[in-house]
Amino acid sequence: MEWTRGPRIGHGSSAAVSVAAFHKSCDILAVKSADLRRAEPLQHEQRILSSLDCPHIVTYKGYDITSESGKRVYNLFMEYLPRGTLTDEIRKRGGKLDEPRITRYSRQIARGIDYLHSRGLVHCDIKGRNILIGEDGAKIADFGCAKSADEVGSCCGTPAFMAPEVARGEEQGKPADIWAFGCTVIEMATGRSLWGGDGGDPLSVLYRIGFSDASAEIPGSLSEEAKDFLEKCLRRNPEDRWTTSQLLNHPFLVDPTTCSSPNRASDSSSSSPTSILDLGFWNSVETESEITKSSSQFTQSCEEEVSPSAANRIGQLAGPSGRWPGWAGNDVDWVTVRGNFGGGGDRDGGDNDEKHGNAGSVEVEEVGIGPVGSKEQEVR
């Protein structure tokens, strides 16, 4: 298989996220990479993500191990969602979302959490930065902290989104996901974390959540239905919190149309690209400043109109065989990756040794195939 590693679009506590362009299929994916010696969290995420199949969870696309600059690198491939995270969406829309959009995204997130809980899993780090926005709405991502609901061990996640029982180090089960979900709904409504923590002292945040009498401040601008819904999510006793199945039947989340999508009407220009011919991808690599302006995972947003430069690039694809488009930004941001695909020869079906730009050749050692062909401080 042969693919090109594009510009970095995000990073987490243990891995970096880049665009990956596959030469033969023209697929555009997101690749999350880490040094193999420190890749256990990423391998754990691969094991979890590869077992899931839900429209409200980011789609797993496979993995490989490559040799790059003398180092072995573990790469996890996922669908690429250029609109970025829910936190980016909130910022783009003026610092908060209107209630109809909050309801639609909340419904989709709740369905994703319900799917996980039905499989005996807990995410352990639900928050705006771990929700991606695509053409069909919100999708849960980043399963580095996910575990079995019955697993006993150290707590994991982001302090400002931890439930009281997690802050005290007692347990981290399904109710903890519900608490974090409630905090995420408030983030959509206010643009801020319910308990602060953006650059603050995480120990102070954990004390307020776990050991003080502080109660959650539910925004007064929300409807009575929304306030009641949040009250069900943010009960301090985990046994009193509603389950996802109960929440999905709450009036705040009941879908009157059963087929509403938060992006169909006003955001139809955005999409999750799977080909280099897709407009969203061309716009996502338009300028280096656009690529690097956000450090959160999958944070690239799309422009709304076709630019002449994008059209010119697409025209280059129709040129002589082997000619690749003139990507914006530094050529050194793109690294060609090639090697045997599952031991059965090159995925592209050829041995083209041409280098693209200043790209370097990288050997693929191991391949796994998936179905269908600003960082916050975390505790792990």
C-alpha positions as CSV (number, residue, x, y, z in Angstrom):
1,M,0.0,0.0,0.0
2,E,1.2,3.5,-0.7
3,W,-0.1,6.7,1.0
4,T,1.1,10.2,1.7
5,R,1.2,11.7,5.2
6,G,-0.1,15.2,5.0
7,P,0.1,18.2,7.4
8,R,-0.6,17.7,11.1
9,I,-4.1,18.6,12.0
10,G,-4.2,17.8,15.7
11,H,-2.5,16.1,18.6
12,G,-3.4,14.3,21.8
13,S,-1.5,13.3,24.9
14,S,0.3,10.4,23.2
15,A,-0.2,10.7,19.4
16,A,-0.3,13.2,16.5
17,V,-3.0,13.3,13.9
18,S,-2.4,14.0,10.2
19,V,-4.1,13.8,6.9
20,A,-3.4,10.6,5.0
21,A,-3.9,10.5,1.2
22,F,-4.0,7.0,-0.4
23,H,-2.6,7.1,-3.9
24,K,-4.5,4.4,-5.8
25,S,-7.9,4.8,-4.2
26,C,-7.6,8.5,-3.7
27,D,-9.1,8.0,-0.2
28,I,-8.5,10.8,2.3
29,L,-8.4,9.6,6.0
30,A,-7.1,10.8,9.3
31,V,-4.1,9.0,10.7
32,K,-3.2,9.0,14.3
33,S,0.4,8.1,14.8
34,A,2.8,7.4,17.7
35,D,6.3,5.9,18.2
36,L,5.7,2.2,18.5
37,R,7.6,2.1,21.8
38,R,5.0,4.3,23.3
39,A,2.0,3.2,21.3
40,E,0.1,1.1,23.8
41,P,-2.6,3.8,24.3
42,L,-3.1,4.0,20.5
43,Q,-3.1,0.2,20.2
44,H,-5.7,0.0,23.0
45,E,-7.8,2.6,21.0
46,Q,-7.5,0.4,17.9
47,R,-8.7,-2.6,19.7
48,I,-11.8,-0.7,21.0
49,L,-12.6,1.2,17.8
50,S,-12.2,-1.8,15.5
51,S,-15.0,-3.6,17.4
52,L,-17.5,-0.7,17.0
53,D,-20.0,-0.1,14.2
54,C,-22.3,2.9,14.9
55,P,-23.1,6.0,12.8
56,H,-22.6,8.2,15.9
57,I,-19.0,6.9,16.4
58,V,-16.0,7.8,14.2
59,T,-15.4,5.0,11.6
60,Y,-12.3,2.8,12.0
61,K,-10.4,2.3,8.8
62,G,-7.4,0.1,9.7
63,Y,-3.9,0.4,11.0
64,D,-0.3,-0.2,9.9
65,I,3.3,-0.1,11.3
66,T,5.9,1.9,9.3
67,S,9.6,2.6,9.5
68,E,10.2,6.3,9.3
69,S,13.5,8.0,9.8
70,G,14.8,5.0,11.6
71,K,11.9,4.7,14.0
72,R,8.9,2.3,13.9
73,V,5.6,4.2,13.9
74,Y,2.2,2.8,14.7
75,N,-0.6,4.4,12.6
76,L,-4.3,4.2,13.3
77,F,-6.6,5.2,10.3
78,M,-10.0,6.8,10.8
79,E,-12.5,8.7,8.7
80,Y,-11.5,12.3,8.1
81,L,-14.0,14.9,9.3
82,P,-12.7,18.3,8.2
83,R,-15.2,20.4,10.2
84,G,-13.3,19.5,13.3
85,T,-14.5,19.1,16.9
86,L,-17.6,20.2,18.6
87,T,-15.5,22.7,20.5
88,D,-14.4,24.1,17.2
89,E,-18.1,24.2,16.0
90,I,-19.0,26.2,19.1
91,R,-16.2,28.7,18.6
92,K,-17.1,29.1,14.9
93,R,-20.7,29.9,15.8
94,G,-19.9,32.7,18.1
95,G,-19.2,30.9,21.4
96,K,-22.4,29.0,21.9
97,L,-25.0,27.0,19.9
98,D,-28.7,27.6,19.6
99,E,-30.9,25.2,21.4
100,P,-32.3,23.3,18.4
101,R,-28.7,22.5,17.3
102,I,-27.8,21.6,20.9
103,T,-30.7,19.2,21.0
104,R,-29.8,17.5,17.7
105,Y,-26.1,17.1,18.6
106,S,-27.1,15.9,22.1
107,R,-29.4,13.3,20.6
108,Q,-26.6,11.9,18.4
109,I,-24.1,11.9,21.2
110,A,-26.6,10.1,23.5
111,R,-27.2,7.5,20.8
112,G,-23.4,6.9,20.5
113,I,-23.0,6.6,24.3
114,D,-26.1,4.3,24.4
115,Y,-24.4,2.0,21.8
116,L,-21.2,1.9,23.8
117,H,-23.1,1.1,27.1
118,S,-25.1,-1.6,25.4
119,R,-21.8,-3.3,24.5
120,G,-20.6,-3.1,28.1
121,L,-18.1,-0.2,27.4
122,V,-17.6,3.2,28.9
123,H,-15.9,6.1,27.0
124,C,-14.4,7.8,30.1
125,D,-13.6,11.1,28.4
126,I,-16.7,12.6,26.8
127,K,-16.2,16.3,26.1
128,G,-16.5,18.7,23.2
129,R,-13.0,18.1,22.0
130,N,-13.7,14.4,21.6
131,I,-16.8,14.9,19.5
132,L,-16.3,15.3,15.8
133,I,-18.8,17.1,13.5
134,G,-19.5,15.7,10.0
135,E,-22.2,16.0,7.4
136,D,-24.5,13.7,9.4
137,G,-23.9,15.4,12.7
138,A,-21.9,14.5,15.8
139,K,-19.7,11.5,16.2
140,I,-17.8,10.3,19.3
141,A,-14.0,9.9,18.9
142,D,-10.8,9.3,20.9
143,F,-11.2,6.0,22.7
144,G,-7.8,6.1,24.4
145,C,-9.5,6.0,27.9
146,A,-12.4,3.6,27.0
147,K,-12.7,0.4,29.0
148,S,-15.1,-2.3,30.0
149,A,-17.8,-1.0,32.3
150,D,-16.9,-3.7,34.9
151,E,-13.2,-3.0,34.8
152,V,-11.7,-1.8,38.0
153,G,-8.6,0.4,37.8
154,S,-7.2,3.9,37.7
155,C,-9.5,6.7,36.6
156,C,-9.0,8.4,33.3
157,G,-10.2,11.5,31.5
158,T,-10.3,15.3,31.8
159,P,-10.8,16.8,35.3
160,A,-13.4,19.4,34.3
161,F,-15.6,16.6,32.9
162,M,-15.1,14.0,35.6
163,A,-18.1,12.9,37.7
164,P,-17.9,13.3,41.5
165,E,-17.3,9.6,42.1
166,V,-14.4,9.7,39.6
167,A,-12.9,12.8,41.1
168,R,-12.8,10.9,44.4
169,G,-11.2,7.9,42.8
170,E,-14.1,5.6,43.6
171,E,-15.4,4.3,40.3
172,Q,-15.8,5.1,36.7
173,G,-18.8,3.4,35.2
174,K,-21.6,4.2,32.8
175,P,-23.0,7.0,35.1
176,A,-19.7,8.8,34.8
177,D,-20.3,9.1,31.0
178,I,-23.7,10.6,31.7
179,W,-22.2,13.3,33.9
180,A,-19.6,14.1,31.3
181,F,-22.3,14.2,28.7
182,G,-24.3,16.7,30.8
183,C,-21.1,18.9,31.1
184,T,-20.7,18.7,27.3
185,V,-24.3,19.9,26.8
186,I,-23.6,22.9,29.0
187,E,-20.4,23.5,27.0
188,M,-22.6,23.7,23.9
189,A,-24.9,26.2,25.6
190,T,-22.2,28.5,27.1
191,G,-18.9,27.8,25.2
192,R,-17.3,27.1,28.6
193,S,-16.5,24.2,30.8
194,L,-19.1,23.8,33.6
195,W,-16.3,23.5,36.2
196,G,-13.6,25.6,34.6
197,G,-10.3,24.0,34.2
198,D,-9.1,25.6,31.0
199,G,-5.6,26.2,32.0
200,G,-6.5,26.2,35.7
201,D,-5.3,23.9,38.5
202,P,-6.8,20.4,37.9
203,L,-6.6,19.6,41.6
204,S,-8.7,22.5,42.4
205,V,-11.2,21.5,39.8
206,L,-11.3,17.9,41.1
207,Y,-11.8,19.2,44.7
208,R,-14.8,21.4,43.7
209,I,-16.4,18.5,41.8
210,G,-15.7,15.7,44.3
211,F,-15.5,17.1,47.7
212,S,-17.3,20.5,47.8
213,D,-21.0,21.3,48.0
214,A,-20.8,23.2,44.7
215,S,-23.7,22.5,42.4
216,A,-23.9,22.6,38.7
217,E,-25.0,26.0,37.3
218,I,-27.5,25.2,34.6
219,P,-27.7,28.1,32.1
220,G,-30.9,30.2,32.6
221,S,-31.2,30.8,28.8
222,L,-32.2,27.1,28.2
223,S,-35.7,25.9,28.0
224,E,-37.4,24.2,31.0
225,E,-37.1,20.8,29.2
226,A,-33.3,21.3,28.7
227,K,-32.9,22.3,32.3
228,D,-34.8,19.2,33.5
229,F,-32.7,17.1,31.2
230,L,-29.5,18.4,32.6
231,E,-30.7,17.9,36.1
232,K,-31.1,14.2,35.3
233,C,-27.5,14.1,34.0
234,L,-25.8,16.0,36.7
235,R,-27.1,14.3,39.9
236,R,-24.2,13.8,42.3
237,N,-25.2,10.3,43.3
238,P,-24.4,8.1,40.3
239,E,-27.3,5.7,41.1
240,D,-29.7,8.6,40.7
241,R,-28.5,9.7,37.2
242,W,-30.6,8.7,34.3
243,T,-29.4,6.1,31.8
244,T,-28.9,6.8,28.1
245,S,-32.1,4.8,27.3
246,Q,-34.1,7.0,29.7
247,L,-32.5,10.2,28.4
248,L,-33.3,9.3,24.8
249,N,-36.9,9.3,25.8
250,H,-36.7,12.6,27.6
251,P,-38.8,15.4,25.9
252,F,-35.6,17.4,25.3
253,L,-34.2,14.6,23.0
254,V,-37.3,13.2,21.4
255,D,-36.9,13.7,17.6
256,P,-40.2,15.0,16.1
257,T,-39.0,14.2,12.6
258,T,-37.0,11.0,13.2
259,C,-34.7,12.0,10.4
260,S,-33.4,15.5,11.3
261,S,-29.8,16.2,10.7
262,P,-28.1,19.3,12.2
263,N,-26.2,20.2,9.0
264,R,-28.6,19.4,6.1
265,A,-30.2,22.8,5.9
266,S,-27.6,25.4,6.6
267,D,-24.4,23.4,6.4
268,S,-24.8,21.3,3.3
269,S,-21.5,22.5,1.9
270,S,-19.6,20.5,4.5
271,S,-18.8,16.8,4.2
272,S,-16.6,14.0,5.3
273,P,-14.4,13.5,2.2
274,T,-13.2,10.1,1.0
275,S,-11.5,11.3,-2.2
276,I,-9.0,13.9,-3.2
277,L,-11.7,15.2,-5.6
278,D,-13.9,16.2,-2.7
279,L,-14.2,19.9,-2.3
280,G,-13.9,19.7,1.5
281,F,-10.4,18.2,1.2
282,W,-9.1,20.7,-1.3
283,N,-10.3,23.5,0.9
284,S,-8.9,21.9,4.0
285,V,-5.3,22.1,2.6
286,E,-5.8,25.6,1.1
287,T,-3.2,27.4,3.2
288,E,-0.7,26.4,5.8
289,S,-2.1,29.0,8.2
290,E,-5.5,27.4,7.9
291,I,-4.0,24.0,8.7
292,T,-2.0,25.1,11.7
293,K,-4.3,27.5,13.4
294,S,-6.0,24.9,15.5
295,S,-4.3,22.3,17.7
296,S,-7.3,20.2,18.6
297,Q,-8.0,16.8,17.1
298,F,-9.4,16.9,13.6
299,T,-9.8,20.7,13.6
300,Q,-9.7,21.6,9.9
301,S,-12.7,23.5,8.8
302,C,-14.0,23.8,5.2
303,E,-14.3,27.0,3.1
304,E,-17.8,27.5,1.6
305,E,-16.9,28.4,-2.0
306,V,-14.9,26.8,-4.8
307,S,-11.6,28.7,-5.2
308,P,-9.7,29.0,-8.5
309,S,-6.7,27.4,-7.0
310,A,-8.7,24.3,-5.9
311,A,-10.1,24.0,-9.4
312,N,-6.6,24.3,-10.9
313,R,-5.4,21.5,-8.6
314,I,-8.2,19.3,-9.6
315,G,-7.3,20.0,-13.2
316,Q,-3.8,18.7,-12.6
317,L,-5.2,15.3,-11.7
318,A,-6.3,14.9,-15.3
319,G,-2.8,15.6,-16.5
320,P,0.0,13.0,-17.3
321,S,0.0,9.8,-15.3
322,G,1.8,10.1,-12.0
323,R,1.5,13.9,-11.8
324,W,0.3,14.9,-8.4
325,P,-1.3,18.3,-7.6
326,G,0.7,21.3,-6.3
327,W,-0.3,21.2,-2.7
328,A,-0.4,24.5,-0.9
329,G,2.2,25.0,1.9
330,N,5.5,23.3,2.3
331,D,6.2,20.2,0.3
332,V,8.1,18.8,3.3
333,D,4.8,18.5,5.1
334,W,4.0,15.5,2.8
335,V,5.7,12.2,3.3
336,T,5.1,9.3,0.9
337,V,4.5,6.0,2.6
338,R,4.7,2.7,0.6
339,G,5.2,-1.0,1.1
340,N,3.6,-4.4,0.8
341,F,-0.1,-4.6,1.6
342,G,-0.7,-7.6,3.8
343,G,2.2,-9.4,2.2
344,G,0.5,-9.5,-1.1
345,G,2.1,-6.7,-3.1
346,D,1.6,-3.0,-3.3
347,R,-2.0,-1.8,-2.9
348,D,-1.6,0.5,-5.8
349,G,-0.8,-2.5,-8.0
350,G,2.6,-1.1,-9.2
351,D,6.2,-0.3,-8.3
352,N,6.3,3.4,-9.2
353,D,9.4,4.8,-7.5
354,E,8.6,8.4,-8.3
355,K,8.8,10.7,-5.3
356,H,6.3,13.4,-4.9
357,G,7.7,16.8,-3.9
358,N,10.3,16.4,-1.1
359,A,8.6,13.3,0.2
360,G,10.6,10.4,1.6
361,S,10.0,6.7,1.2
362,V,8.7,4.8,4.2
363,E,8.5,1.1,4.6
364,V,5.2,-0.5,5.8
365,E,5.8,-3.4,8.1
366,E,2.3,-4.4,9.2
367,V,-1.2,-3.6,8.0
368,G,-4.6,-4.1,9.5
369,I,-7.8,-3.4,7.5
370,G,-10.9,-1.7,8.9
371,P,-14.5,-2.2,7.7
372,V,-15.6,-0.6,4.4
373,G,-12.5,-0.4,2.7
374,S,-6.1,23.6,22.1
375,K,-5.3,20.4,24.1
376,E,-7.0,20.1,27.5
377,Q,-5.0,18.5,30.4
378,E,-5.9,14.9,30.8
379,V,-5.4,12.4,33.6
380,R,-4.4,8.9,32.4
